[in-house]
Amino acid sequence: MGTGIGISLLRRQCELYIKANKNRCGADRLTRAGAREHTSIAELAQHVGVVILSLPSSREVEAVCLEQDGLFVHMSQGGLIIDCTTSYPASTIALAKTAEKLGLSFIDAPVTRSPEQAELGLLNAMVGSDPKLFPIVERILAAFCETVMHAGDVGDGHKLKLVYNSMTMGIAAIAAEVCQFANSLEMDLVTLRSLVGRGSTNSGIFQAFAAFLLGEKPDVLAISIANSAKDIECAVRLARESAVSVPVLGAAAEKLNLSVAAGKGELTLPHLARS
C-alpha cells in the first residue's frame, strides 16, 4: 500500500522521502521513480514537515513515533503525521495527545481499497482530526485518494475503519465457507457465481473469491490472512470494550485465527476459500 501511495505522490510532483519497512521491492521502485531514501526514521524526520505512515499495526506505529530514533523526538514543531495504518483507536488517541504536547499533529486516515488503486490515486480515506486541520489533510490525501471523508475527532477514522473491516472480514469468512460447501457438493462454481450475481446476496468479496478459485484473478485481494485476522480481532475487541455483543463477528475472527494457526497467515485472503 505504501508503494502505491508513494507512486501517486510522485506523480503529483511531491518531494518524497521514504524509509522502507520490510520489503525492498517497493523502496527500490520508489527510489527509481525519484524518491529519496533514508536509513533511519530520525534522518527522514529532519527533512520533512509531513509524514504518512502505512504500517502493519498500532505496535509498529507506536515504535516509529515513540522510540528514541522516532518521529516524536526528531520532527520539528508544527510537523504533521498522518497514520493510514489500520490502527487501534485508543493507541491513536494516546499518540495524538503526546504529539500535541510536543508541538506536533497526529491524525488518523485509514484507507480502503487495494495497493493497485493506491497507485491510481483511487483510495478512500476516513479522517479523524480537528475540523480546522481537515482541509490541510484533505489536500494531501487527495494525491492518492478518490474520496476523503471527515469521520470526526482523532481516533474516529480508525473506529470507522474497524467497523468497515469487520463487515468485510465477516463476509469473507461466510463466502469462504460457502465456496467450500459448494465444492464438497461438487457444484459448479461458475453456475453458483452467476446465481449469486443476480441477487441481493451478491458481494465483491464472494466474486473475488470465485475469480481466485477459478484461476481468473490469482492476485485478487492481496491482503494477508494474518492481517485480516488482526483487523477483525481489533474490531471485536473494540466492540467488547463498548459493551456491544458481536457473536457472529467473533466466530468470523475465530475462523481467521484458526487459519493463521494452521500456517496460512502469510497467504492472501482468497486462500481462505480453498478446501
Number of C-alpha atoms within 10 A of each C-alpha: 20 22 21 20 25 27 25 22 22 16 15 13 11 15 11 19 18 22 16 17 13 8 8 10 10 18 21 14 14 22 15 10 14 15 20 15 17 15 10 13 21 19 17 20 24 12 14 15 14 16 19 20 20 22 18 15 16 18 12 16 22 17 13 18 22 16 13 13 16 20 25 25 16 17 26 17 14 13 19 22 24 22 25 25 23 27 30 21 23 16 14 23 20 14 21 21 14 16 23 14 9 16 14 20 22 25 29 31 34 25 25 19 14 18 19 15 19 26 22 18 23 21 26 22 26 23 32 30 25 14 14 8 13 19 13 11 20 18 12 16 25 19 24 26 24 15 16 20 14 19 21 17 16 25 25 23 29 30 25 19 26 25 17 16 19 24 16 17 22 21 18 25 24 16 22 23 17 15 22 16 14 13 15 10 8 9 12 10 16 12 10 14 17 12 12 15 15 9 9 7 9 14 15 12 21 24 16 21 26 22 19 19 17 12 10 11 13 16 13 16 18 14 17 19 23 20 20 23 24 18 26 27 21 23 27 24 16 18 17 12 10 9 9 11 12 13 10 11 21 18 14 23 25 16 19 27 20 14 18 20 11 9 10 18 21 13 17 19 27 27 20 24 22 13 11
